[in-house]
Amino acid sequence: MTTATINEQVVRDVVQEVLSQLRGAGAAGATAAPAVSAPPIGASSPITARPTSVPAAAAAGTPSQAASGRWGIFADVNEAVAAAKVAQGWLVEQTIATRAQVVQIIRDVVRSRIQELGQMELDETKIGRLDHKFDKLELIVSHVSGTEFLSSEAYSGDAGLTVVEHAPYGVLGVITPVTHVIPTMCCNALQMIAAGNSMVINPHPGGIQTAVYITRLWNQAIHEKLGVDNLICVMEKPTLETADAIFTHPDIAMLCVTGGAGVANAAMSSKKKAVVAGPGNPPVVVDETADIDRAAVKIIQGAAYDNNLLCVAEKQVFAVSSIFDQLMDAMSRHGGYRLTREQMDALGKTCFISKNGSNGGHLILNREVVGKDPEALGAMIGVSVPPGTQMLYGETGADHVLVQHEQMTTVIPLVRCGNVDEAIALAKTSEHGFGHTCIMHSMNVANLTKMGREMNTSLFFKNGATNEGEGFISYSIATPTGEGPTSPLTFTRVRRCIMIGHLRII
Ligand code: NAD
């Protein structure tokens, strides 16, 4: 046994030990995961009423008043919100430097345990890839913005001086997905706390043990250095009822939900201000001017990342006929395994089933396929896939179930199109107005411009993969509500302080 395998085994044993202790403590309580259906929401969805007033910041409490020793873990929403309110009252009294310390502690806890946490999340959720779990955590702790992102603006002129500042909301209600348990919680916590808020999280039941474990670690570490508990609170038995209690609690000032159509629609119809990071079905268009080999490499790189769990990841390809066969061949050279049309049909029927388990009626995603690697997915339809394969792929029609629905697994359909206009039109239809993400491989600026305008998505990747690019990162891409990738400023109220006649010193 090599050192690497010994270490891997040790990490696995520790994770199993922690998971079984959590189970014994009754922290699991996992209920059946809500199914992802794919009714279109997004740009066409109505944006519901915003609150007319925001609850005042919590009365400042001392850390000792704050249900200390709970480490943010609660069964009752009222208790969680009360504890988070006291913690936020403390935070708002602190300096920005102290907030930055909290942010650093959150980063350090994750950075010091990347192997353990990545392994734990994979063991519990059983979806995705271990190497990419590590990569995601590394990216989050190094590239999600904290207090340095906060800013103030000033207007100085004949009328005086106006200062614009970005204030906290208070206690935020947060919903997180099973696809990225710690990445979403960590990203939300860094940004929300940098902005001066505390949070109550209703995680997906499918990752609850991991969510409870990281919450305990964060609160214990913050308490050890700063004496405050419960800045990050989590429901230990999350259900739709606890989600609803958070949505309607008078002391929750704002919501941030990350998930599929069901939760996105629920948050959009809530009376509270909501930042909604909803579902996507990102199409890729490849035209005749693209570097075809590069397009194949990048499509596979983005789609295979964490076995296609990401909402931004490439889900279906529309390629013009003059380069279609070339692209199909290139996919094989760069990690793809080609399926026949019949095999793509069989996989479509495996991936999407009706609520009663057959293939008719309203289709939902079969949770058994989500985040599975290509070998496991192939085995489900009796195909033996070579080890090391990154993605399964094959030609389908534009109305194929794998084109029209968000599969979140390691198969990608390619559709042959007459020309670029047809490809863009079909891509737009397949995105269903989510307004989330699209991708194009082209060297023709007119075509790229047309794609960007037609698709009208929050993210538009050109000539690259969806897991790369410049700019700050976020694991909540707020699509129907329009904020795009969240930042600390997303979780602040704009306040304006206006002095008339004085303080302009020039
Ligand atoms: P999911 O919709 O099944 O669950 C997401 C969360 O919402 C979970 O905590 C779940 O318990 C909760 N939930 C579901 N229905 C609810 C309802 N009616 N009321 C209250 N809470 C409810 O999704 P998932 O499988 O965990 O995550 C995958 C989905 O999330 C995909 O559709 C993906 O595109 C989307 N996603 C979007 C982003 C983004 O940034 N836009 C990021 C990650 C995932």
Residues whose N, C-alpha, C, O or C-beta is under 5 A from the ligand:
A	BS01	NAD	P34 A35 V36 I175 T176 P177 V178 T179 N202 P203 H204 P205 A243 T258 G259 G260 A261 G262 V263 A266 A277 G278 P279 G280 C311 Y475 S476 I477
